């Protein structure tokens, strides 16, 4: 559901069960926006998302049974906020828990 766009961001509806800073919408990457919107419309609370920008796999952080869980991998993220870390080399954000150990 595209409402407005700026750069690669799209505004999507948030879950109807919560408000974020009094707003019912959030900016997300355009490539992943339809799935984020659908999850929120279905009542699944999304807490963060990233399309991966061709550097990483797409990711969506959802609240499942009170636990922050990455949607595609079902991996539980123990942090309560700041799910994405900045990679200075690639200049993109990623979730460290989803990266393979080297």
Biopython code that builds the backbone (N, CA, C, O; Angstrom):
import numpy as np
from Bio.PDB.StructureBuilder import StructureBuilder

atoms = [
    (1, "UNK", "N", (0.855, -1.169, 0.000)),
    (1, "UNK", "CA", (0.000, 0.000, 0.000)),
    (1, "UNK", "C", (0.900, 1.230, 0.000)),
    (1, "UNK", "O", (1.464, 1.578, 1.037)),
    (2, "UNK", "N", (1.038, 1.871, -1.106)),
    (2, "UNK", "CA", (1.894, 3.043, -1.208)),
    (2, "UNK", "C", (1.064, 4.302, -0.977)),
    (2, "UNK", "O", (0.092, 4.559, -1.688)),
    (3, "UNK", "N", (1.458, 5.077, 0.022)),
    (3, "UNK", "CA", (0.746, 6.311, 0.311)),
    (3, "UNK", "C", (1.558, 7.498, -0.175)),
    (3, "UNK", "O", (1.027, 8.393, -0.833)),
    (4, "UNK", "N", (2.812, 7.507, 0.141)),
    (4, "UNK", "CA", (3.705, 8.563, -0.320)),
    (4, "UNK", "C", (5.114, 8.012, -0.367)),
    (4, "UNK", "O", (5.403, 7.011, 0.287)),
    (5, "UNK", "N", (5.985, 8.634, -1.116)),
    (5, "UNK", "CA", (7.341, 8.128, -1.251)),
    (5, "UNK", "C", (8.342, 9.267, -1.220)),
    (5, "UNK", "O", (8.070, 10.358, -1.720)),
    (6, "UNK", "N", (9.502, 9.009, -0.632)),
    (6, "UNK", "CA", (10.603, 9.956, -0.626)),
    (6, "UNK", "C", (11.864, 9.118, -0.709)),
    (6, "UNK", "O", (12.127, 8.303, 0.175)),
    (7, "UNK", "N", (12.638, 9.307, -1.748)),
    (7, "UNK", "CA", (13.802, 8.464, -2.035)),
    (7, "UNK", "C", (13.339, 7.025, -2.162)),
    (7, "UNK", "O", (12.499, 6.720, -3.009)),
    (8, "UNK", "N", (13.873, 6.134, -1.333)),
    (8, "UNK", "CA", (13.492, 4.732, -1.389)),
    (8, "UNK", "C", (12.565, 4.360, -0.225)),
    (8, "UNK", "O", (12.368, 3.178, 0.059)),
    (9, "UNK", "N", (12.000, 5.365, 0.445)),
    (9, "UNK", "CA", (11.104, 5.118, 1.571)),
    (9, "UNK", "C", (9.656, 5.200, 1.125)),
    (9, "UNK", "O", (9.299, 5.976, 0.238)),
    (10, "UNK", "N", (8.833, 4.383, 1.760)),
    (10, "UNK", "CA", (7.396, 4.380, 1.514)),
    (10, "UNK", "C", (6.710, 4.428, 2.867)),
    (10, "UNK", "O", (7.197, 3.831, 3.828)),
    (11, "UNK", "N", (5.597, 5.121, 2.956)),
    (11, "UNK", "CA", (4.815, 5.185, 4.191)),
    (11, "UNK", "C", (3.825, 4.024, 4.196)),
    (11, "UNK", "O", (3.070, 3.839, 3.242)),
    (12, "UNK", "N", (3.835, 3.237, 5.284)),
    (12, "UNK", "CA", (2.917, 2.105, 5.403)),
    (12, "UNK", "C", (2.163, 2.211, 6.727)),
    (12, "UNK", "O", (2.649, 2.839, 7.667)),
    (13, "UNK", "N", (0.975, 1.602, 6.806)),
    (13, "UNK", "CA", (0.224, 1.623, 8.066)),
    (13, "UNK", "C", (0.879, 0.727, 9.103)),
    (13, "UNK", "O", (1.396, -0.341, 8.775)),
    (14, "UNK", "N", (0.853, 1.165, 10.356)),
    (14, "UNK", "CA", (1.337, 0.344, 11.465)),
    (14, "UNK", "C", (0.191, -0.495, 11.992)),
    (14, "UNK", "O", (-0.962, -0.313, 11.602)),
    (15, "UNK", "N", (0.521, -1.410, 12.879)),
    (15, "UNK", "CA", (-0.489, -2.243, 13.512)),
    (15, "UNK", "C", (-1.549, -1.366, 14.159)),
    (15, "UNK", "O", (-1.236, -0.327, 14.740)),
    (16, "UNK", "N", (-2.775, -1.778, 14.059)),
    (16, "UNK", "CA", (-3.867, -1.004, 14.634)),
    (16, "UNK", "C", (-3.904, -1.144, 16.153)),
    (16, "UNK", "O", (-4.666, -0.436, 16.812)),
    (17, "UNK", "N", (-3.101, -2.038, 16.722)),
    (17, "UNK", "CA", (-3.105, -2.268, 18.158)),
    (17, "UNK", "C", (-2.155, -1.348, 18.912)),
    (17, "UNK", "O", (-2.168, -1.326, 20.143)),
    (18, "UNK", "N", (-1.333, -0.589, 18.196)),
    (18, "UNK", "CA", (-0.369, 0.267, 18.899)),
    (18, "UNK", "C", (-0.213, 1.580, 18.156)),
    (18, "UNK", "O", (-0.589, 1.707, 16.991)),
    (19, "UNK", "N", (0.342, 2.536, 18.844)),
    (19, "UNK", "CA", (0.686, 3.819, 18.231)),
    (19, "UNK", "C", (2.159, 4.063, 18.455)),
    (19, "UNK", "O", (2.685, 3.738, 19.519)),
    (20, "UNK", "N", (2.822, 4.616, 17.493)),
    (20, "UNK", "CA", (4.230, 4.945, 17.608)),
    (20, "UNK", "C", (4.354, 6.453, 17.545)),
    (20, "UNK", "O", (4.146, 7.052, 16.490)),
    (21, "UNK", "N", (4.686, 7.064, 18.654)),
    (21, "UNK", "CA", (4.779, 8.523, 18.762)),
    (21, "UNK", "C", (3.494, 9.194, 18.289)),
    (21, "UNK", "O", (3.532, 10.273, 17.697)),
    (22, "UNK", "N", (2.378, 8.564, 18.547)),
    (22, "UNK", "CA", (1.095, 9.132, 18.162)),
    (22, "UNK", "C", (0.747, 8.965, 16.698)),
    (22, "UNK", "O", (-0.315, 9.412, 16.266)),
    (23, "UNK", "N", (1.616, 8.333, 15.923)),
    (23, "UNK", "CA", (1.364, 8.144, 14.497)),
    (23, "UNK", "C", (0.908, 6.720, 14.224)),
    (23, "UNK", "O", (1.218, 5.800, 14.981)),
    (24, "UNK", "N", (0.176, 6.551, 13.147)),
    (24, "UNK", "CA", (-0.258, 5.218, 12.754)),
    (24, "UNK", "C", (0.434, 4.771, 11.477)),
    (24, "UNK", "O", (-0.014, 3.819, 10.837)),
    (25, "UNK", "N", (1.520, 5.442, 11.091)),
    (25, "UNK", "CA", (2.240, 5.122, 9.869)),
    (25, "UNK", "C", (3.739, 5.177, 10.142)),
    (25, "UNK", "O", (4.175, 5.812, 11.102)),
    (26, "UNK", "N", (4.529, 4.509, 9.296)),
    (26, "UNK", "CA", (5.986, 4.540, 9.428)),
    (26, "UNK", "C", (6.622, 4.482, 8.054)),
    (26, "UNK", "O", (6.030, 3.952, 7.114)),
    (27, "UNK", "N", (7.833, 5.026, 7.933)),
    (27, "UNK", "CA", (8.588, 4.951, 6.686)),
    (27, "UNK", "C", (9.382, 3.652, 6.653)),
    (27, "UNK", "O", (10.070, 3.319, 7.618)),
    (28, "UNK", "N", (9.289, 2.919, 5.550)),
    (28, "UNK", "CA", (10.076, 1.696, 5.370)),
    (28, "UNK", "C", (10.629, 1.672, 3.949)),
    (28, "UNK", "O", (10.185, 2.432, 3.088)),
    (29, "UNK", "N", (11.601, 0.793, 3.710)),
    (29, "UNK", "CA", (12.165, 0.656, 2.368)),
    (29, "UNK", "C", (11.087, 0.194, 1.394)),
    (29, "UNK", "O", (10.288, -0.687, 1.708)),
    (30, "UNK", "N", (11.075, 0.790, 0.223)),
    (30, "UNK", "CA", (10.039, 0.520, -0.784)),
    (30, "UNK", "C", (9.976, -0.956, -1.167)),
    (30, "UNK", "O", (8.888, -1.492, -1.379)),
    (31, "UNK", "N", (11.128, -1.618, -1.258)),
    (31, "UNK", "CA", (11.149, -3.020, -1.705)),
    (31, "UNK", "C", (10.451, -3.971, -0.743)),
    (31, "UNK", "O", (9.965, -5.023, -1.156)),
    (32, "UNK", "N", (10.397, -3.615, 0.520)),
    (32, "UNK", "CA", (9.829, -4.509, 1.523)),
    (32, "UNK", "C", (8.497, -3.981, 2.066)),
    (32, "UNK", "O", (7.845, -4.645, 2.873)),
    (33, "UNK", "N", (8.102, -2.802, 1.626)),
    (33, "UNK", "CA", (6.899, -2.131, 2.143)),
    (33, "UNK", "C", (5.618, -2.948, 2.018)),
    (33, "UNK", "O", (4.844, -2.975, 2.975)),
    (34, "UNK", "N", (5.344, -3.621, 0.889)),
    (34, "UNK", "CA", (4.083, -4.376, 0.808)),
    (34, "UNK", "C", (3.952, -5.446, 1.886)),
    (34, "UNK", "O", (2.871, -5.624, 2.447)),
    (35, "UNK", "N", (5.037, -6.160, 2.184)),
    (35, "UNK", "CA", (4.967, -7.201, 3.213)),
    (35, "UNK", "C", (4.833, -6.593, 4.603)),
    (35, "UNK", "O", (4.082, -7.112, 5.429)),
    (36, "UNK", "N", (5.548, -5.500, 4.879)),
    (36, "UNK", "CA", (5.437, -4.825, 6.169)),
    (36, "UNK", "C", (4.004, -4.321, 6.368)),
    (36, "UNK", "O", (3.431, -4.469, 7.447)),
    (37, "UNK", "N", (3.440, -3.731, 5.330)),
    (37, "UNK", "CA", (2.059, -3.236, 5.414)),
    (37, "UNK", "C", (1.088, -4.379, 5.676)),
    (37, "UNK", "O", (0.203, -4.259, 6.524)),
    (38, "UNK", "N", (1.245, -5.484, 4.955)),
    (38, "UNK", "CA", (0.352, -6.630, 5.140)),
    (38, "UNK", "C", (0.445, -7.187, 6.557)),
    (38, "UNK", "O", (-0.580, -7.457, 7.182)),
    (39, "UNK", "N", (1.657, -7.360, 7.068)),
    (39, "UNK", "CA", (1.829, -7.867, 8.429)),
    (39, "UNK", "C", (1.124, -6.965, 9.440)),
    (39, "UNK", "O", (0.437, -7.446, 10.341)),
    (40, "UNK", "N", (1.301, -5.650, 9.282)),
    (40, "UNK", "CA", (0.660, -4.717, 10.212)),
    (40, "UNK", "C", (-0.856, -4.732, 10.091)),
    (40, "UNK", "O", (-1.556, -4.681, 11.103)),
    (41, "UNK", "N", (-1.367, -4.801, 8.883)),
    (41, "UNK", "CA", (-2.816, -4.858, 8.681)),
    (41, "UNK", "C", (-3.395, -6.129, 9.312)),
    (41, "UNK", "O", (-4.509, -6.117, 9.836)),
    (42, "UNK", "N", (-2.626, -7.227, 9.258)),
    (42, "UNK", "CA", (-3.074, -8.492, 9.852)),
    (42, "UNK", "C", (-2.895, -8.526, 11.363)),
    (42, "UNK", "O", (-3.255, -9.511, 12.009)),
    (43, "UNK", "N", (-2.336, -7.449, 11.936)),
    (43, "UNK", "CA", (-2.187, -7.363, 13.387)),
    (43, "UNK", "C", (-0.849, -7.830, 13.923)),
    (43, "UNK", "O", (-0.671, -7.920, 15.138)),
    (44, "UNK", "N", (0.104, -8.133, 13.035)),
    (44, "UNK", "CA", (1.448, -8.510, 13.481)),
    (44, "UNK", "C", (2.243, -7.226, 13.677)),
    (44, "UNK", "O", (2.440, -6.469, 12.727)),
    (45, "UNK", "N", (2.698, -6.977, 14.887)),
    (45, "UNK", "CA", (3.420, -5.753, 15.192)),
    (45, "UNK", "C", (4.822, -5.810, 14.606)),
    (45, "UNK", "O", (5.618, -6.669, 14.985)),
    (46, "UNK", "N", (5.130, -4.909, 13.689)),
    (46, "UNK", "CA", (6.482, -4.816, 13.148)),
    (46, "UNK", "C", (7.227, -3.726, 13.905)),
    (46, "UNK", "O", (6.666, -2.676, 14.218)),
    (47, "UNK", "N", (8.505, -3.990, 14.197)),
    (47, "UNK", "CA", (9.303, -3.052, 14.976)),
    (47, "UNK", "C", (10.452, -2.457, 14.182)),
    (47, "UNK", "O", (11.047, -1.468, 14.608)),
    (48, "UNK", "N", (10.770, -3.031, 13.053)),
    (48, "UNK", "CA", (11.837, -2.538, 12.198)),
    (48, "UNK", "C", (11.910, -3.384, 10.948)),
    (48, "UNK", "O", (11.491, -4.541, 10.945)),
    (49, "UNK", "N", (12.443, -2.806, 9.881)),
    (49, "UNK", "CA", (12.589, -3.566, 8.645)),
    (49, "UNK", "C", (13.662, -2.940, 7.775)),
    (49, "UNK", "O", (13.969, -1.754, 7.892)),
    (50, "UNK", "N", (14.230, -3.766, 6.896)),
    (50, "UNK", "CA", (15.235, -3.289, 5.956)),
    (50, "UNK", "C", (15.200, -4.190, 4.730)),
    (50, "UNK", "O", (15.115, -5.411, 4.854)),
    (51, "UNK", "N", (15.264, -3.598, 3.565)),
    (51, "UNK", "CA", (15.247, -4.370, 2.322)),
    (51, "UNK", "C", (16.586, -5.049, 2.061)),
    (51, "UNK", "O", (16.654, -5.966, 1.242)),
    (52, "UNK", "N", (17.641, -4.626, 2.731)),
    (52, "UNK", "CA", (18.970, -5.187, 2.539)),
    (52, "UNK", "C", (19.816, -4.413, 1.544)),
    (52, "UNK", "O", (21.041, -4.536, 1.538)),
    (53, "UNK", "N", (19.171, -3.619, 0.705)),
    (53, "UNK", "CA", (19.853, -2.742, -0.255)),
    (53, "UNK", "C", (20.891, -3.471, -1.103)),
    (53, "UNK", "O", (21.894, -2.880, -1.502)),
    (54, "UNK", "N", (20.656, -4.746, -1.377)),
    (54, "UNK", "CA", (21.576, -5.510, -2.195)),
    (54, "UNK", "C", (22.835, -5.951, -1.470)),
    (54, "UNK", "O", (23.663, -6.648, -2.056)),
    (55, "UNK", "N", (23.000, -5.568, -0.221)),
    (55, "UNK", "CA", (24.183, -5.925, 0.574)),
    (55, "UNK", "C", (23.879, -7.055, 1.559)),
    (55, "UNK", "O", (24.743, -7.883, 1.846)),
    (56, "UNK", "N", (22.650, -7.082, 2.072)),
    (56, "UNK", "CA", (22.235, -8.065, 3.054)),
    (56, "UNK", "C", (20.871, -8.610, 2.645)),
    (56, "UNK", "O", (20.210, -8.060, 1.765)),
    (57, "UNK", "N", (20.458, -9.702, 3.296)),
    (57, "UNK", "CA", (19.127, -10.246, 3.063)),
    (57, "UNK", "C", (18.098, -9.306, 3.690)),
    (57, "UNK", "O", (18.390, -8.655, 4.693)),
    (58, "UNK", "N", (16.909, -9.229, 3.116)),
    (58, "UNK", "CA", (15.848, -8.413, 3.736)),
    (58, "UNK", "C", (15.532, -8.930, 5.142)),
    (58, "UNK", "O", (15.709, -10.114, 5.432)),
    (59, "UNK", "N", (15.068, -8.040, 5.998)),
    (59, "UNK", "CA", (14.726, -8.438, 7.362)),
    (59, "UNK", "C", (13.568, -7.597, 7.873)),
    (59, "UNK", "O", (13.421, -6.423, 7.533)),
    (60, "UNK", "N", (12.753, -8.233, 8.699)),
    (60, "UNK", "CA", (11.643, -7.552, 9.365)),
    (60, "UNK", "C", (11.641, -8.033, 10.811)),
    (60, "UNK", "O", (11.599, -9.237, 11.061)),
    (61, "UNK", "N", (11.687, -7.113, 11.755)),
    (61, "UNK", "CA", (11.601, -7.467, 13.171)),
    (61, "UNK", "C", (10.135, -7.377, 13.574)),
    (61, "UNK", "O", (9.500, -6.336, 13.404)),
    (62, "UNK", "N", (9.600, -8.479, 14.110)),
    (62, "UNK", "CA", (8.206, -8.526, 14.533)),
    (62, "UNK", "C", (8.132, -8.928, 15.998)),
    (62, "UNK", "O", (9.074, -9.511, 16.536)),
    (63, "UNK", "N", (7.025, -8.621, 16.633)),
    (63, "UNK", "CA", (6.782, -9.028, 18.012)),
    (63, "UNK", "C", (5.944, -10.304, 17.963)),
    (63, "UNK", "O", (4.755, -10.262, 17.644)),
    (64, "UNK", "N", (6.571, -11.435, 18.281)),
    (64, "UNK", "CA", (5.858, -12.714, 18.339)),
    (64, "UNK", "C", (5.883, -13.215, 19.771)),
    (64, "UNK", "O", (6.950, -13.484, 20.323)),
    (65, "UNK", "N", (4.738, -13.337, 20.354)),
    (65, "UNK", "CA", (4.615, -13.807, 21.739)),
    (65, "UNK", "C", (5.495, -13.010, 22.686)),
    (65, "UNK", "O", (6.087, -13.567, 23.611)),
    (66, "UNK", "N", (5.582, -11.687, 22.453)),
    (66, "UNK", "CA", (6.353, -10.809, 23.330)),
    (66, "UNK", "C", (7.848, -10.835, 23.089)),
    (66, "UNK", "O", (8.605, -10.222, 23.842)),
    (67, "UNK", "N", (8.288, -11.537, 22.049)),
    (67, "UNK", "CA", (9.723, -11.615, 21.746)),
    (67, "UNK", "C", (10.003, -10.950, 20.404)),
    (67, "UNK", "O", (9.251, -11.124, 19.445)),
    (68, "UNK", "N", (11.088, -10.187, 20.345)),
    (68, "UNK", "CA", (11.506, -9.569, 19.090)),
    (68, "UNK", "C", (12.124, -10.650, 18.216)),
    (68, "UNK", "O", (13.155, -11.229, 18.557)),
    (69, "UNK", "N", (11.484, -10.913, 17.091)),
    (69, "UNK", "CA", (11.863, -12.030, 16.225)),
    (69, "UNK", "C", (12.033, -11.541, 14.800)),
    (69, "UNK", "O", (11.220, -10.757, 14.310)),
    (70, "UNK", "N", (13.090, -12.000, 14.127)),
    (70, "UNK", "CA", (13.259, -11.661, 12.718)),
    (70, "UNK", "C", (12.331, -12.563, 11.917)),
    (70, "UNK", "O", (12.390, -13.785, 12.047)),
    (71, "UNK", "N", (11.480, -11.974, 11.098)),
    (71, "UNK", "CA", (10.384, -12.666, 10.424)),
    (71, "UNK", "C", (10.850, -13.811, 9.521)),
    (71, "UNK", "O", (10.305, -14.911, 9.608)),
    (72, "UNK", "N", (11.834, -13.583, 8.664)),
    (72, "UNK", "CA", (12.235, -14.578, 7.667)),
    (72, "UNK", "C", (13.003, -15.752, 8.280)),
    (72, "UNK", "O", (12.823, -16.893, 7.855)),
    (73, "UNK", "N", (13.849, -15.487, 9.266)),
    (73, "UNK", "CA", (14.691, -16.533, 9.855)),
    (73, "UNK", "C", (14.118, -17.107, 11.149)),
    (73, "UNK", "O", (14.565, -18.158, 11.607)),
    (74, "UNK", "N", (13.140, -16.433, 11.740)),
    (74, "UNK", "CA", (12.560, -16.792, 13.045)),
    (74, "UNK", "C", (13.579, -16.688, 14.180)),
    (74, "UNK", "O", (13.365, -17.245, 15.257)),
    (75, "UNK", "N", (14.668, -15.989, 13.951)),
    (75, "UNK", "CA", (15.706, -15.812, 14.971)),
    (75, "UNK", "C", (15.252, -14.749, 15.972)),
    (75, "UNK", "O", (14.808, -13.669, 15.582)),
    (76, "UNK", "N", (15.366, -15.060, 17.257)),
    (76, "UNK", "CA", (14.992, -14.121, 18.313)),
    (76, "UNK", "C", (16.132, -13.114, 18.481)),
    (76, "UNK", "O", (17.300, -13.490, 18.578)),
    (77, "UNK", "N", (15.774, -11.849, 18.514)),
    (77, "UNK", "CA", (16.729, -10.766, 18.712)),
    (77, "UNK", "C", (16.563, -10.298, 20.155)),
    (77, "UNK", "O", (15.495, -9.818, 20.534)),
    (78, "UNK", "N", (17.607, -10.435, 20.953)),
    (78, "UNK", "CA", (17.497, -10.158, 22.386)),
    (78, "UNK", "C", (17.427, -8.676, 22.733)),
    (78, "UNK", "O", (16.947, -8.317, 23.808)),
    (79, "UNK", "N", (17.901, -7.808, 21.836)),
    (79, "UNK", "CA", (17.854, -6.375, 22.130)),
    (79, "UNK", "C", (16.419, -5.867, 22.055)),
    (79, "UNK", "O", (15.622, -6.350, 21.251)),
    (80, "UNK", "N", (16.099, -4.900, 22.888)),
    (80, "UNK", "CA", (14.753, -4.325, 22.897)),
    (80, "UNK", "C", (14.589, -3.213, 21.875)),
    (80, "UNK", "O", (13.466, -2.880, 21.495)),
    (81, "UNK", "N", (15.716, -2.625, 21.418)),
    (81, "UNK", "CA", (15.697, -1.561, 20.421)),
    (81, "UNK", "C", (17.050, -1.520, 19.728)),
    (81, "UNK", "O", (17.936, -2.318, 20.033)),
    (82, "UNK", "N", (17.201, -0.606, 18.815)),
    (82, "UNK", "CA", (18.451, -0.519, 18.042)),
    (82, "UNK", "C", (18.810, -1.871, 17.424)),
    (82, "UNK", "O", (19.920, -2.372, 17.607)),
    (83, "UNK", "N", (17.869, -2.446, 16.698)),
    (83, "UNK", "CA", (18.053, -3.763, 16.102)),
    (83, "UNK", "C", (19.128, -3.757, 15.018)),
    (83, "UNK", "O", (19.846, -4.741, 14.841)),
    (84, "UNK", "N", (19.231, -2.658, 14.308)),
    (84, "UNK", "CA", (20.158, -2.573, 13.179)),
    (84, "UNK", "C", (21.433, -1.831, 13.582)),
    (84, "UNK", "O", (21.384, -0.796, 14.246)),
    (85, "UNK", "N", (22.573, -2.383, 13.165)),
    (85, "UNK", "CA", (23.874, -1.763, 13.412)),
    (85, "UNK", "C", (24.411, -1.224, 12.090)),
    (85, "UNK", "O", (24.100, -1.762, 11.027)),
    (86, "UNK", "N", (25.212, -0.169, 12.153)),
    (86, "UNK", "CA", (25.733, 0.463, 10.947)),
    (86, "UNK", "C", (27.061, -0.163, 10.550)),
    (86, "UNK", "O", (27.977, -0.264, 11.366)),
    (87, "UNK", "N", (27.162, -0.583, 9.294)),
    (87, "UNK", "CA", (28.406, -1.113, 8.738)),
    (87, "UNK", "C", (29.119, 0.044, 8.062)),
    (87, "UNK", "O", (28.708, 0.491, 6.992)),
    (88, "UNK", "N", (30.190, 0.534, 8.684)),
    (88, "UNK", "CA", (30.895, 1.710, 8.157)),
    (88, "UNK", "C", (31.498, 1.445, 6.781)),
    (88, "UNK", "O", (31.556, 2.349, 5.948)),
    (89, "UNK", "N", (31.944, 0.226, 6.535)),
    (89, "UNK", "CA", (32.565, -0.103, 5.255)),
    (89, "UNK", "C", (31.553, -0.030, 4.107)),
    (89, "UNK", "O", (31.809, 0.611, 3.088)),
    (90, "UNK", "N", (30.406, -0.688, 4.278)),
    (90, "UNK", "CA", (29.381, -0.724, 3.232)),
    (90, "UNK", "C", (28.388, 0.425, 3.334)),
    (90, "UNK", "O", (27.618, 0.673, 2.407)),
    (91, "UNK", "N", (28.410, 1.131, 4.472)),
    (91, "UNK", "CA", (27.503, 2.250, 4.730)),
    (91, "UNK", "C", (26.032, 1.840, 4.688)),
    (91, "UNK", "O", (25.185, 2.557, 4.154)),
    (92, "UNK", "N", (25.751, 0.675, 5.260)),
    (92, "UNK", "CA", (24.386, 0.192, 5.367)),
    (92, "UNK", "C", (24.160, -0.368, 6.763)),
    (92, "UNK", "O", (25.110, -0.702, 7.472)),
    (93, "UNK", "N", (22.897, -0.467, 7.149)),
    (93, "UNK", "CA", (22.527, -1.042, 8.432)),
    (93, "UNK", "C", (22.242, -2.534, 8.261)),
    (93, "UNK", "O", (21.777, -2.965, 7.206)),
    (94, "UNK", "N", (22.525, -3.319, 9.306)),
    (94, "UNK", "CA", (22.285, -4.755, 9.274)),
    (94, "UNK", "C", (22.024, -5.248, 10.692)),
    (94, "UNK", "O", (22.250, -4.520, 11.659)),
    (95, "UNK", "N", (21.552, -6.476, 10.814)),
    (95, "UNK", "CA", (21.322, -7.094, 12.115)),
    (95, "UNK", "C", (22.452, -8.097, 12.349)),
    (95, "UNK", "O", (22.524, -9.112, 11.656)),
    (96, "UNK", "N", (23.336, -7.828, 13.314)),
    (96, "UNK", "CA", (24.491, -8.711, 13.534)),
    (96, "UNK", "C", (24.122, -10.169, 13.765)),
    (96, "UNK", "O", (24.829, -11.062, 13.296)),
    (97, "UNK", "N", (23.038, -10.427, 14.473)),
    (97, "UNK", "CA", (22.641, -11.807, 14.785)),
    (97, "UNK", "C", (22.314, -12.615, 13.536)),
    (97, "UNK", "O", (22.311, -13.845, 13.586)),
    (98, "UNK", "N", (22.044, -11.960, 12.436)),
    (98, "UNK", "CA", (21.674, -12.673, 11.204)),
    (98, "UNK", "C", (22.868, -12.944, 10.304)),
    (98, "UNK", "O", (22.734, -13.631, 9.291)),
    (99, "UNK", "N", (24.027, -12.419, 10.654)),
    (99, "UNK", "CA", (25.215, -12.615, 9.817)),
    (99, "UNK", "C", (25.887, -13.936, 10.194)),
    (99, "UNK", "O", (25.936, -14.309, 11.366)),
    (100, "UNK", "N", (26.402, -14.634, 9.182)),
    (100, "UNK", "CA", (27.112, -15.882, 9.415)),
    (100, "UNK", "C", (28.432, -15.609, 10.125)),
    (100, "UNK", "O", (29.111, -14.627, 9.828)),
    (101, "UNK", "N", (28.786, -16.465, 11.046)),
    (101, "UNK", "CA", (30.072, -16.345, 11.731)),
    (101, "UNK", "C", (31.196, -16.672, 10.754)),
    (101, "UNK", "O", (31.114, -17.630, 9.986)),
    (102, "UNK", "N", (32.235, -15.864, 10.800)),
    (102, "UNK", "CA", (33.366, -16.093, 9.891)),
    (102, "UNK", "C", (34.509, -16.741, 10.629)),
    (102, "UNK", "O", (35.553, -17.014, 10.035)),
]
sb = StructureBuilder()
sb.init_structure("model")
sb.init_model(0)
sb.init_chain("A")
sb.init_seg("    ")
for serial, (resi, resn, name, xyz) in enumerate(atoms, 1):
    if name == "N":
        sb.init_residue(resn, " ", resi, " ")
    sb.init_atom(name, np.array(xyz, "f"), 0.0, 1.0, " ", f" {name:<3s}", serial, name[0])
structure = sb.get_structure()
